[in-house]
C-alpha cells in the first residue's frame, strides 16, 4: 500500500520489509481491528486499484537495519510516522 501511494504521488521514498508480527501480542487482534475499521468507515474503495502483494519466501526484513542506518547517519534529522504496531521501531531501538 505504501509503495503504491508513493508511486501515485511521484515520491521517491524507499519502503522496506518489516517484521511480520508483533513482539508480544498476537497479530490477529490488530488485523481484525484494521479490517473492521475499513468496513465501518466504508474505506474499501481505497484498495480497489491496489494489487495484492506478491508473497515472497526466505527473505529478511531489513526495515529495522535501514531505519537504524538512516537515523544513525542523520541524527536529529529524521521523523518517523508509525501507523500500526511499533515492532520495527522497538527492534531498531534495541539494536541501535
Legacy VTK file of the C-alpha trace (Angstrom):
# vtk DataFile Version 3.0
C-alpha trace
ASCII
DATASET POLYDATA
POINTS 96 float
0.000 0.000 0.000
2.794 2.424 0.913
4.708 1.770 -2.314
1.566 2.313 -4.368
0.783 5.569 -2.538
4.303 6.939 -3.038
4.224 5.981 -6.715
0.888 7.767 -7.236
2.270 10.872 -5.513
5.515 10.727 -7.532
7.527 10.434 -4.331
10.824 8.600 -4.368
10.705 7.198 -0.833
12.108 3.719 -0.232
9.922 1.142 1.507
11.498 -1.842 3.249
10.074 -5.069 4.589
9.473 -5.003 8.329
8.649 -7.590 10.963
5.751 -9.871 10.115
4.356 -9.998 13.649
4.356 -8.051 16.892
6.865 -8.814 19.631
4.399 -9.618 22.402
0.817 -9.674 21.232
-0.849 -11.804 18.579
-1.409 -10.016 15.277
-4.974 -11.315 14.904
-6.441 -8.531 17.072
-4.657 -5.811 15.031
-5.691 -7.358 11.725
-9.298 -7.651 12.884
-9.372 -4.043 14.097
-7.902 -2.723 10.849
-10.305 -4.748 8.718
-13.308 -3.702 10.818
-12.283 -0.033 10.599
-12.094 -0.245 6.821
-15.618 -1.674 6.707
-17.099 0.607 9.385
-15.779 3.774 7.754
-16.597 2.497 4.242
-12.994 2.774 3.061
-12.898 -0.345 0.878
-12.652 1.863 -2.220
-9.131 2.883 -1.167
-7.945 -0.630 -2.001
-9.879 -1.081 -5.267
-6.964 -0.483 -7.646
-4.188 -1.803 -5.457
-2.678 -5.135 -6.430
-2.253 -7.799 -3.787
1.388 -8.022 -2.755
3.476 -10.881 -4.021
4.249 -13.324 -1.214
7.994 -13.861 -1.057
9.711 -16.623 0.864
13.126 -16.766 2.513
13.643 -13.018 2.699
14.945 -10.948 5.566
13.027 -7.999 6.976
15.537 -5.180 6.550
13.414 -2.206 7.634
14.962 -2.399 11.102
18.513 -2.051 9.802
17.615 0.587 7.199
15.887 2.719 9.852
18.838 2.321 12.208
21.334 3.271 9.499
19.300 6.279 8.399
18.830 7.641 11.921
22.481 6.990 12.826
23.747 8.802 9.729
21.324 11.722 10.173
20.952 12.464 13.893
18.052 14.763 14.810
17.019 14.938 11.132
14.599 12.004 10.841
10.890 11.861 11.680
9.048 8.551 11.768
5.305 8.255 11.295
4.175 4.920 12.727
0.706 3.815 11.670
0.437 0.459 13.387
2.239 -1.707 15.895
5.646 -0.295 16.817
7.542 -3.570 16.370
10.075 -2.277 13.833
10.766 0.853 15.867
11.172 -1.170 19.070
13.566 -3.591 17.383
15.548 -0.734 15.830
15.913 0.950 19.222
17.046 -2.327 20.780
19.693 -2.986 18.119
20.932 0.566 17.645
LINES 1 97
96 0 1 2 3 4 5 6 7 8 9 10 11 12 13 14 15 16 17 18 19 20 21 22 23 24 25 26 27 28 29 30 31 32 33 34 35 36 37 38 39 40 41 42 43 44 45 46 47 48 49 50 51 52 53 54 55 56 57 58 59 60 61 62 63 64 65 66 67 68 69 70 71 72 73 74 75 76 77 78 79 80 81 82 83 84 85 86 87 88 89 90 91 92 93 94 95
